[in-house]
């Protein structure tokens, strides 16, 4: 335990020595990543909830056909996550997040977003980064679900689904823009 504590001493000293402006800058970066994540998760949250209504109501698919049409989404997350992990060695995470947001690919967005969100947190608040990340993700998903329920209660399925996909696209584009603006360092992220 003493060896572990002695290895933490330089980190503690660096935290104490960091200026207030560095902490504020790290806080702003962290807030930017939180906003990016909330905006992104609103889009698939809204899209996934509206998709069965659109497939059944607009295209006339049966419940079984609708389920079969939705099956590729979780499979895409399963397949893109390991590929994205390898891409992190060659591309900047903010670029991968922007592409993932534009494609509404949870695996392509979330894999690079996790480390940059944790690294954006000030060192003395690194332990709370996981809670902030979960809150941002759930806030986005809740906003998407709430938007879907409001649209479904206020309009026909055709109008609600068209509006929902438009709102989801707007959120995805905004998240991609925020992600692209977070591309401060032009080098790839290389995890230890």
N, C-alpha and C positions, 0 to 999 in steps of 0.2 A: 504493500500500500504506500510506503514511503517513496518508492521509485515512481509510482504513478503520480503522486502529489508533486514530486520534484519536476516531473515532465510538464505539469500544468502551470508551474510558476512563471515561465516566460509568457504564457498565454494570459495569465492574470495580469502581469505587468503591462502587457500590450493593451489590454482592455482599460486599465487605469490610466495609461498614458494617452489614449486616443482622445482627440479633441472633440468638443461638442459638435463642431461642424461635420466631422466625419460620422458621428452618430446620427445626426439629422439626415445626412446624405444617404446613409444606409437605411434609415427609416423610410425615406421617400422611395428608394428603390424597392424596398419590401412592399410598400403600399401599392406601387405600380404593378408588381407581380401579383398581388392579391386581387387588384382590379381586373387584370388580364385573366386570371383564373375564374373569377366570378362571371365575367362576361362570356368566357368560353363555355362554362358549364351550363349557362342559361340556354345556349343554342341547342346542344344535344338533349338537354332535359325537355325543352319545348318540342323539339323535333320527334323525339322518341315517343312522347305522349300523344302527339297528333298523328303520327304516321299510321297507326292502325285505323283511326277514324277516316283518314284520307284514303287509305287503300280499300277499305270496306265501303265507305259512303260515296267516294268519287269514282272509284274504278269498279266497284261492284264485286270485289273479291270475297270469297267465303272466309270464314274465320280460320279455317285450316290453311288456305292459300295466303292469307295475311300473315299468319305465324311463320310460314315458310319464307315469305319475303323479308321478314324481320330477322331471321336467323343469322344472316351474314354479318350483321353489325357486331355482336359479341365475338364472332370468329375473327373479324378484322382486327379487333383489339388484341386478341390472343396472338395473331400473327405479326402485327406491327410492333408490338412492344419489344421483342428481342432484336428486331432489325433496327429499331430506333436506338437501342442501347449501343449497337455497333456504330451507328451513324454519329453518335456523340463524339467519337474520336476524330471525326473528319469535318464536322460542321459546327458552327456556333449554336448553342441551345436556343437562343432567341429566334434564329432562322428556322429551326425545326419546329418550334412552337407556332410560329407564324404559318408555316405550311400546314401543320396539324389543325390549326384553327380554321383555315380556309377550306380544308377537306372534311371538317367535322370529325377528324380522326382522334378519338380519345387516346389511343395508344401512342400516336405520333405527337400529340400535344403534351400529355401528362408525364411521359418518361423524361423528356428534357426539362420540363417545368419544375419537377420536384427538386432536383439538385440546385437549380438557380434560385428557387424561392428560399430554400434553406440557407444558401450561401449569401443571399441578399440581406438576411436578418443581421442586426448588430450582434457581435460576438457574445456580449453579456445577456442577450435575449434569444440565443440560439435554441434553448430548450423549449421555448414557447412557439417556435416556428411551425411545428407540427400541428398544434392546435389552431394557429392562424390559418394554415393551409386547409385544414379540414373545414373550418368555418367558411372560408372563401368558396370552397367547392360546394358545400351544402347550401350556402346562400345563393349560388348560381342555379343549382338544381331546384331549389325551392322557388326561385323566381320563375324558372321555366315552367314548373308544375302549376304555379299560381296563374301565370299568363295563359296556359292552356285551359285551365278551368274557367277563367273569365271569358276567354274567346268562345269556348263551347257553350257557355250559358247565355252569351249575348248575341250569337249569330248562328247561321246555318253551318252545317259541317263543311260545305264547300267554301264559304267565306271565311270561316274560322281557320281551316287548314291553310288556305292561301295566305291569310294574315300571319298565321303562326310561322310558316316557312319564311316569310319575308322578315319577320322580327328575328328569327333564328339566324338568317343570313346577315342581317345588320349587326347582330351581336358577334357573329363569327368574324366579320370584316373588321369590326372595332377591336376585338381581341387580337387579331393579327396585326393591326396597326400599332396597338400598344406593345405587343411583343416585338415588333420590328424596331420600335423606338427604344426598347430596352437593350438593343444590340450595341452596347458601348465598347466592349472589347472585341476586336476583330480576330481573335484566336479561338480555336476550338476548345471546348471544355474537356480536359483529360482527368478523369477521376483517379484517385490514388489507388 
